[in-house]
Amino acid sequence: MAGWKALALWASAVVSTSSADVPTALVPRELLDALRPRVDALHASVKLVAFEDASQDDISAASAIAPSFSLNSTALSELLGKMPSGKLLQWIATGTDLLNFTAVPSRFAICNVHQAGVAISEFVIAAVPAFSIHR
């Protein structure tokens, strides 16, 4: 599960820059146990909640979500709309063909990663200028 670095690093950054409130992240239930030790290793105080079991208070307080592919686009859109504190939508695989960008509120940054390990969009942004310079 090395690919959960992005969400774990988010946790570290949020904790180091936020107030005394503990940030909340909604994650798939099946990945919760794998993610928890990674966040703990960063000594980050983050409330990890399985989005399938999240209360309305958890959803409202959550600033990050890593949705499972079992969550259909309509349900995801509704969930994002109920996250007024939402800032990060962490996609857990390459490709965003299942994601309806127009349904994602503008307050969310969307991170698209390959098997949750290598950031594709950041690579492209870095590679394009490098390609242009070497031409």
C-alpha positions as protocol buffer text, in pm:
chain_id: "A"
residue {
  index: 1
  type: MET
  ca { x: 0 y: 0 z: 0 }
}
residue {
  index: 2
  type: ALA
  ca { x: 291 y: 234 z: -61 }
}
residue {
  index: 3
  type: GLY
  ca { x: 62 y: 431 z: -283 }
}
residue {
  index: 4
  type: TRP
  ca { x: -118 y: 595 z: 8 }
}
residue {
  index: 5
  type: LYS
  ca { x: 176 y: 834 z: 47 }
}
residue {
  index: 6
  type: ALA
  ca { x: -23 y: 1121 z: -103 }
}
residue {
  index: 7
  type: LEU
  ca { x: -306 y: 1100 z: 149 }
}
residue {
  index: 8
  type: ALA
  ca { x: -63 y: 1043 z: 434 }
}
residue {
  index: 9
  type: LEU
  ca { x: 142 y: 1345 z: 325 }
}
residue {
  index: 10
  type: TRP
  ca { x: -179 y: 1549 z: 308 }
}
residue {
  index: 11
  type: ALA
  ca { x: -242 y: 1447 z: 667 }
}
residue {
  index: 12
  type: SER
  ca { x: 104 y: 1562 z: 770 }
}
residue {
  index: 13
  type: ALA
  ca { x: 70 y: 1897 z: 589 }
}
residue {
  index: 14
  type: VAL
  ca { x: -277 y: 1966 z: 725 }
}
residue {
  index: 15
  type: VAL
  ca { x: -175 y: 1887 z: 1080 }
}
residue {
  index: 16
  type: SER
  ca { x: 131 y: 2111 z: 1061 }
}
residue {
  index: 17
  type: THR
  ca { x: -61 y: 2409 z: 923 }
}
residue {
  index: 18
  type: SER
  ca { x: -405 y: 2390 z: 1085 }
}
residue {
  index: 19
  type: SER
  ca { x: -552 y: 2490 z: 1416 }
}
residue {
  index: 20
  type: ALA
  ca { x: -610 y: 2258 z: 1710 }
}
residue {
  index: 21
  type: ASP
  ca { x: -891 y: 2083 z: 1521 }
}
residue {
  index: 22
  type: VAL
  ca { x: -804 y: 1730 z: 1412 }
}
residue {
  index: 23
  type: PRO
  ca { x: -855 y: 1700 z: 1035 }
}
residue {
  index: 24
  type: THR
  ca { x: -1086 y: 1427 z: 909 }
}
residue {
  index: 25
  type: ALA
  ca { x: -1032 y: 1212 z: 599 }
}
residue {
  index: 26
  type: LEU
  ca { x: -1294 y: 980 z: 450 }
}
residue {
  index: 27
  type: VAL
  ca { x: -1141 y: 661 z: 310 }
}
residue {
  index: 28
  type: PRO
  ca { x: -1273 y: 326 z: 184 }
}
residue {
  index: 29
  type: ARG
  ca { x: -1342 y: 83 z: 469 }
}
residue {
  index: 30
  type: GLU
  ca { x: -1135 y: -188 z: 301 }
}
residue {
  index: 31
  type: LEU
  ca { x: -826 y: 36 z: 301 }
}
residue {
  index: 32
  type: LEU
  ca { x: -863 y: 193 z: 644 }
}
residue {
  index: 33
  type: ASP
  ca { x: -642 y: -60 z: 824 }
}
residue {
  index: 34
  type: ALA
  ca { x: -365 y: -23 z: 565 }
}
residue {
  index: 35
  type: LEU
  ca { x: -370 y: 357 z: 576 }
}
residue {
  index: 36
  type: ARG
  ca { x: -377 y: 406 z: 953 }
}
residue {
  index: 37
  type: PRO
  ca { x: -16 y: 290 z: 1020 }
}
residue {
  index: 38
  type: ARG
  ca { x: 113 y: 517 z: 741 }
}
residue {
  index: 39
  type: VAL
  ca { x: -52 y: 821 z: 894 }
}
residue {
  index: 40
  type: ASP
  ca { x: 64 y: 716 z: 1242 }
}
residue {
  index: 41
  type: ALA
  ca { x: 422 y: 686 z: 1114 }
}
residue {
  index: 42
  type: LEU
  ca { x: 408 y: 1055 z: 1025 }
}
residue {
  index: 43
  type: HIS
  ca { x: 304 y: 1133 z: 1383 }
}
residue {
  index: 44
  type: ALA
  ca { x: 2 y: 1305 z: 1234 }
}
residue {
  index: 45
  type: SER
  ca { x: -314 y: 1342 z: 1434 }
}
residue {
  index: 46
  type: VAL
  ca { x: -582 y: 1271 z: 1176 }
}
residue {
  index: 47
  type: LYS
  ca { x: -926 y: 1120 z: 1215 }
}
residue {
  index: 48
  type: LEU
  ca { x: -962 y: 849 z: 950 }
}
residue {
  index: 49
  type: VAL
  ca { x: -1321 y: 745 z: 888 }
}
residue {
  index: 50
  type: ALA
  ca { x: -1458 y: 483 z: 654 }
}
residue {
  index: 51
  type: PHE
  ca { x: -1689 y: 686 z: 431 }
}
residue {
  index: 52
  type: GLU
  ca { x: -1936 y: 396 z: 431 }
}
residue {
  index: 53
  type: ASP
  ca { x: -1973 y: 439 z: 812 }
}
residue {
  index: 54
  type: ALA
  ca { x: -1934 y: 817 z: 835 }
}
residue {
  index: 55
  type: SER
  ca { x: -2182 y: 1018 z: 1037 }
}
residue {
  index: 56
  type: GLN
  ca { x: -2316 y: 1347 z: 905 }
}
residue {
  index: 57
  type: ASP
  ca { x: -2078 y: 1525 z: 1144 }
}
residue {
  index: 58
  type: ASP
  ca { x: -1782 y: 1328 z: 1003 }
}
residue {
  index: 59
  type: ILE
  ca { x: -1884 y: 1413 z: 646 }
}
residue {
  index: 60
  type: SER
  ca { x: -1935 y: 1779 z: 727 }
}
residue {
  index: 61
  type: ALA
  ca { x: -1595 y: 1804 z: 902 }
}
residue {
  index: 62
  type: ALA
  ca { x: -1397 y: 1603 z: 645 }
}
residue {
  index: 63
  type: SER
  ca { x: -1139 y: 1795 z: 446 }
}
residue {
  index: 64
  type: ALA
  ca { x: -1021 y: 1498 z: 237 }
}
residue {
  index: 65
  type: ILE
  ca { x: -1179 y: 1197 z: 69 }
}
residue {
  index: 66
  type: ALA
  ca { x: -1034 y: 900 z: -115 }
}
residue {
  index: 67
  type: PRO
  ca { x: -1343 y: 735 z: -262 }
}
residue {
  index: 68
  type: SER
  ca { x: -1366 y: 370 z: -355 }
}
residue {
  index: 69
  type: PHE
  ca { x: -1462 y: 271 z: -707 }
}
residue {
  index: 70
  type: SER
  ca { x: -1768 y: 103 z: -556 }
}
residue {
  index: 71
  type: LEU
  ca { x: -1909 y: 451 z: -493 }
}
residue {
  index: 72
  type: ASN
  ca { x: -2102 y: 547 z: -807 }
}
residue {
  index: 73
  type: SER
  ca { x: -2069 y: 897 z: -955 }
}
residue {
  index: 74
  type: THR
  ca { x: -2408 y: 1014 z: -830 }
}
residue {
  index: 75
  type: ALA
  ca { x: -2334 y: 906 z: -473 }
}
residue {
  index: 76
  type: LEU
  ca { x: -1989 y: 1063 z: -492 }
}
residue {
  index: 77
  type: SER
  ca { x: -2133 y: 1394 z: -615 }
}
residue {
  index: 78
  type: GLU
  ca { x: -2385 y: 1394 z: -331 }
}
residue {
  index: 79
  type: LEU
  ca { x: -2114 y: 1313 z: -77 }
}
residue {
  index: 80
  type: LEU
  ca { x: -1885 y: 1591 z: -202 }
}
residue {
  index: 81
  type: GLY
  ca { x: -2175 y: 1835 z: -180 }
}
residue {
  index: 82
  type: LYS
  ca { x: -2216 y: 1746 z: 188 }
}
residue {
  index: 83
  type: MET
  ca { x: -1848 y: 1826 z: 261 }
}
residue {
  index: 84
  type: PRO
  ca { x: -1832 y: 2204 z: 319 }
}
residue {
  index: 85
  type: SER
  ca { x: -1480 y: 2164 z: 461 }
}
residue {
  index: 86
  type: GLY
  ca { x: -1366 y: 1950 z: 166 }
}
residue {
  index: 87
  type: LYS
  ca { x: -1033 y: 2041 z: 7 }
}
residue {
  index: 88
  type: LEU
  ca { x: -885 y: 1720 z: -136 }
}
residue {
  index: 89
  type: LEU
  ca { x: -1035 y: 1451 z: -360 }
}
residue {
  index: 90
  type: GLN
  ca { x: -768 y: 1180 z: -373 }
}
residue {
  index: 91
  type: TRP
  ca { x: -837 y: 951 z: -670 }
}
residue {
  index: 92
  type: ILE
  ca { x: -692 y: 609 z: -595 }
}
residue {
  index: 93
  type: ALA
  ca { x: -589 y: 496 z: -944 }
}
residue {
  index: 94
  type: THR
  ca { x: -481 y: 620 z: -1282 }
}
residue {
  index: 95
  type: GLY
  ca { x: -747 y: 773 z: -1499 }
}
residue {
  index: 96
  type: THR
  ca { x: -1039 y: 989 z: -1415 }
}
residue {
  index: 97
  type: ASP
  ca { x: -1284 y: 851 z: -1669 }
}
residue {
  index: 98
  type: LEU
  ca { x: -1519 y: 756 z: -1385 }
}
residue {
  index: 99
  type: LEU
  ca { x: -1504 y: 1105 z: -1236 }
}
residue {
  index: 100
  type: ASN
  ca { x: -1751 y: 1374 z: -1338 }
}
residue {
  index: 101
  type: PHE
  ca { x: -1539 y: 1689 z: -1302 }
}
residue {
  index: 102
  type: THR
  ca { x: -1839 y: 1920 z: -1332 }
}
residue {
  index: 103
  type: ALA
  ca { x: -1990 y: 1756 z: -1023 }
}
residue {
  index: 104
  type: VAL
  ca { x: -1680 y: 1820 z: -809 }
}
residue {
  index: 105
  type: PRO
  ca { x: -1712 y: 2146 z: -613 }
}
residue {
  index: 106
  type: SER
  ca { x: -1439 y: 2398 z: -702 }
}
residue {
  index: 107
  type: ARG
  ca { x: -1300 y: 2399 z: -348 }
}
residue {
  index: 108
  type: PHE
  ca { x: -1157 y: 2049 z: -404 }
}
residue {
  index: 109
  type: ALA
  ca { x: -809 y: 1982 z: -539 }
}
residue {
  index: 110
  type: ILE
  ca { x: -818 y: 1659 z: -740 }
}
residue {
  index: 111
  type: CYS
  ca { x: -516 y: 1430 z: -711 }
}
residue {
  index: 112
  type: ASN
  ca { x: -500 y: 1158 z: -975 }
}
residue {
  index: 113
  type: VAL
  ca { x: -236 y: 897 z: -906 }
}
residue {
  index: 114
  type: HIS
  ca { x: -122 y: 567 z: -1055 }
}
residue {
  index: 115
  type: GLN
  ca { x: -209 y: 292 z: -811 }
}
residue {
  index: 116
  type: ALA
  ca { x: -196 y: 568 z: -551 }
}
residue {
  index: 117
  type: GLY
  ca { x: 184 y: 585 z: -578 }
}
residue {
  index: 118
  type: VAL
  ca { x: 303 y: 819 z: -851 }
}
residue {
  index: 119
  type: ALA
  ca { x: 134 y: 1150 z: -921 }
}
residue {
  index: 120
  type: ILE
  ca { x: 54 y: 1156 z: -1293 }
}
residue {
  index: 121
  type: SER
  ca { x: -62 y: 1517 z: -1328 }
}
residue {
  index: 122
  type: GLU
  ca { x: 240 y: 1655 z: -1146 }
}
residue {
  index: 123
  type: PHE
  ca { x: 467 y: 1446 z: -1369 }
}
residue {
  index: 124
  type: VAL
  ca { x: 301 y: 1581 z: -1683 }
}
residue {
  index: 125
  type: ILE
  ca { x: 323 y: 1940 z: -1558 }
}
residue {
  index: 126
  type: ALA
  ca { x: 694 y: 1891 z: -1487 }
}
residue {
  index: 127
  type: ALA
  ca { x: 765 y: 1699 z: -1808 }
}
residue {
  index: 128
  type: VAL
  ca { x: 608 y: 1942 z: -2055 }
}
residue {
  index: 129
  type: PRO
  ca { x: 847 y: 2232 z: -1981 }
}
residue {
  index: 130
  type: ALA
  ca { x: 1140 y: 1990 z: -1978 }
}
residue {
  index: 131
  type: PHE
  ca { x: 1035 y: 1858 z: -2317 }
}
residue {
  index: 132
  type: SER
  ca { x: 1002 y: 2213 z: -2453 }
}
residue {
  index: 133
  type: ILE
  ca { x: 1344 y: 2313 z: -2324 }
}
residue {
  index: 134
  type: HIS
  ca { x: 1516 y: 2012 z: -2483 }
}
residue {
  index: 135
  type: ARG
  ca { x: 1358 y: 2062 z: -2828 }
}
